[in-house]
Structure formats: structure tokens, C-alpha cells
Amino acid sequence: RRSGQYTMNHDHSKKIPDGASFDRSGSQDSLDELSMDDYWKELENIHETRGNNHEERVALVVKEPDEGELEEEWLKEAGLSNLFGESSGDSLESMVFLSTLTRTQKAAVEKRVETVTQTMRKRNKQHQIPDVRDIFRLQNDSKGKVCDGSEPSTMRTSENKNETYDGTKGNFSLGTDEPKSLLEDMPSSDTDINLEISFAEQAANLKDSSVGKMYKGGGSDTLLPNFRLPKDKTGTTKIGDLAPQDMKKVYSLALIELTALYDILGTEFKQQKAVKIKTKDSGLFGVPLSLLLEQDQKKVPGTKIPLIFQKLIAQIEETTLETEGLLRIPGVATRVKGLCQELEAKFYEGTFNWENVKQHDAASVLKLFIRELPQPLLTVEYLKAFQDVQNLPTRKQQLQALNLLVILLPEANRDTLKVLLEFLQRVIDHREKNKMTLKNVAMVMAPNLFTFHGFGSKTIEQSEFVMAAGTANVMRFMIQYQKLLWTIPKFIVNQVRKQNTESQKKEKKDKAMKKLLKKMAYDREKHEKQEKTPNDTDVPQGVIRVQAPHLSKVSMAIQLTEELKAGDIVARFLSQKSGNVQTLKKEEVFLYEIGGNIGERCLDDDTYMKDLYQLNPNAEWVIKPKQS
């Protein structure tokens, strides 16, 4: 059977998108066959293990949605369900939300609302069905101007050649307040990931241009471009830096942005829907991730990664990561099976003896744990979207899509994936000794994350050879660029700030209306004057007041300079020996931006405070430990 797959592999190698791993140039040939060999061997091991498993797994049914159902679900996920159906009158909040969208994001929403509307008309539901044009009242802007996430309503053009992607069209506007383009910063803008402009807007601009086609073609580890994030003066925002209410908005925007990106690039974006199946509600293997964590948090409060997962990684690392063929060489099947049964019985009791566990067996159990999850680690909803990343035209776009997909994962899945990718990188760091390069590790791990037993194996078998190279490539990307993938793009954070500002304006207006009804206009004016004064007199211009309740009983007034960074302010508090409330280390406390146009944001040490203050002048500044 394998040789059959191999010939199929060769026949179809030309169809595989992005030249995925089939860059057959000279001596590269043998390397590719060898690394694909790892993939098929791993798949064979998986089938073998599954065959040994006496209790057959219940396949997860993925439901084929009815017409319009997908789009309806999508609008709900995006927090826009009140644009249609019974609650369509109550959409003021949605209007604020929509006013902050970019042109391509609006187009993505319009497209889905249109489909739902048509379906509802067909079903003849007696709901108030909005007309898409009423929702947006968009002037059709045919000049191809672009706006980014920060100032969606203002579309300016710029004749500056540096601000175009191909130097031929002068009509490309960033739409930000700062005309200085990120693309000017350096000649190597092919490898710079621009987080200031919506990814879909960038794709729309690139469509006719020749740039971006450079990085097609697979090849060895060394050919992966060295993508980097240009420094952002207002600080890089990582997943986990924002408060939950803002993360909810980030989620909605990431979903709309990803859909807009796939729309522009002509790739279908479909969320899959799982039909609920009966799963185990206790134990270690085959238990839903959320349940497993609930169980573990009773033992170790606040833990975000399943304890068994942490322990297996620690066990593998304890031996040494220099073992040749680590992760590639399978454990002995009967021993692995015995180990799983013994762990089920003794792990939580603390009576399991780890001393005699062989390293390859532990690695096999780790992979088995991932495969046995009742829903894939990358989730039923997004597994297909993760796979489809391989079909996007450029590597930069593949990376952008992965970034948005990581944001869309549920917290438990995302945290577990992060720990897994960090571990895989540590294995690769020892490649001189263990012979496991980025490519080998990706080949071995891809089948464990992507060939999910629940998806009715038939479809997988048919396209397996195409998928093999593609998913291995996606796996390679996730490992190589993991640091970039956990960043929230600035244009999305800016859209959140804009939404918060708009909502606050609306709230103020509503309050003012109520007051007007309650009191005379004269009274209200007097009250407003009083309201304005305290803040202005409290702190002079260009000075911020920083509180650090864990470190000091008193707040500190700090003069903003061009060069002052968040890390400097934290250091200033920590250097005050006297009056410290408790002793905390530098890596334990962070400066937070709280309120104004953001709920709460943990600042990276390199954030330039003056730039951030200009972006959010009404924030309060507090130093505190990071919430785990």
C-alpha cells in the first residue's frame, strides 16, 4: 500500500501548492523522498496503534450545513447576529462595530448578510430583514484606496512612491494618522510583517502587483524566509495581554479579517460544525480538553495545560533531547498501550512510576494523547482552515492567516498548542545530535495534528498525498514562526480602541440625554464644568501618574520623554528600596495601560510611553503582576 502511495505522490507532486517540499532540484531529491518517508511511516504507525486499540473510536460526524446556515453561524460568531432575525432592531452596538471595519472586512460581512437575507426570504420568515445597503450605506469607492484598521472612516490617498507595494500605483493610502509608511523602514519589506494595515487590505493591493510571489516554492529549512516584526513604538500586543472584554472584540475582528483575507485570495473559508458525540467525562486519553483542565485545576489551581501533557514533555526532556530520531522512532506498540492503561489507573493517584519509562515510548504516548482528543487540537471548526493555509498564494499571507487562526482558537487549545510548539522547537535546537531538523519534526508531527480520525477517513485517504506535503508545510510554519503567531496585529488593537471610543461617546450622549430630562439645562452645564476640571489640574501636561499598589504605597508622577519606555518606569519603582510593599522580581511585574480606549493591556518593556500616551491620553497606568 505504501509503494502505491509513493507513486501517487510522484504523479501528483506538481499539483501540490506552494511547491510544498517537492522542490526537486538535484541532490534535494533524496532529502525530500526521505522526509516524506517520515510522514508515511508516521501514518503507518498511527494506523497500527489504532488497529491495536481494542475499543474502536466513535468517529466524529461533521455536519453538512444547510444553505445560509454557515453564514448565519458566522455572523453569530462575529458578534453580529443582531443584523438579522428577531433581534435585528437592537443593533446599535453592531453599528458602532461596523463603523470601525475596513473596506475588505465590510465586504466580507456584506457578502454573508446578503446570503442570510436571501435564505430568510426563501424560507419566508416573518422577520424584519435588513437590506445590506441600509446596514452599510457605503459609498462605493472604486479608486482602490485602502484604509487600515485604525482609521476606517478616513480614506486618504498618498502620492508617495514608497507607500505603494510595486512602485507603479501612487494611489495606495495607509489611512493612518502617521503618514510614515512601515514599508519605508527597510528595503527588506518582503520579510517584514506589517501589522499596521489590515492583512486583507494588503492582499487586495498586492493582487495585481508582482511583489510577494517571490517566496513560492518549498525546499529545505534554510529557504524559509526570516520573517520579522518591525518594532512598534506603542508596544507589541501579545495574546494574553488584553482584558477578556477586549479579547472578545479581537476574536470577532480576527474572524471577519480572516474571512476577508480568504475572500480576496479566492480560497473558501468554511467553519466546520461538529455534531456532538458521547465522550469520556474523566480519565486522561480521549477526554475533551476543557474537561481535562477542569479536572486538573482541582489538583493544581490555575493550570492552563493538561498535567499529563506537561509531565510527558518533562519526561522526554529529562532523558536528553539529543537522542537520535526523537519523535520519529516509535515506542514499542505493546509497551505504549500498557503505559496508557497504567497511566489511566495511577496518574492522578500519584502512584505511577516514571523511572522505567523509555523515552521513545513517552514520545509515542504524547502523540497518542494529541490524536486521541475527541476533537482535534486545532478544533473541528478550524482544522480545515488550518489545512487550507497551504493554498494561499504567498508565504507572508500563509503566515498572516495562521496568525488570525491562532487568535481564533479557544484558550485551552491555544495554550496547549503553544507548549507543544515550544517543545518541538527545543527538539530542533538539538538537531546536530538528534538528526531531527525542522523539516523532519514537521513531517512526523503533521499527521498527529492534521489527519483527524473523526473526519471520516475516506476523504483523507483520497487526498492524502496532496495533503501530506501541504500540512507538513503548515506544521513547519507553525514551529518556525511561533513567536509571531501569538501577536495581536496592531490594526486589530486599533479597531478595538476605536470601538471603545465610539461606545463611550454613545454612552456619554445617552447619559446627557437622561440628565437633560431630569434637570434644567443650566444645572447640567455647571455639572459638566465640575466634571472636567479635576483631571486637568491633577496632572500637568506630559506627565503621567503611575500607581504600583504591590510595590509602593504612593503613586509616582513621571515626566514623559521621547525615549522613556515602560521597562524604565517598572525599573524606577523596583529600584526604590524603601517602602516596598512586597518584594517582586523584574520579570514578575508589568506596567498596564488601563481604561481610556482599551479595557486593560499589559505593556511590553520596549513600549515608548510618549507615543502610547498620545494614542490613549485618558488611560490610567498601573504596575502589577501579570494575571496567570
Disulfide bonds with the S-S distance in Angstrom:
none
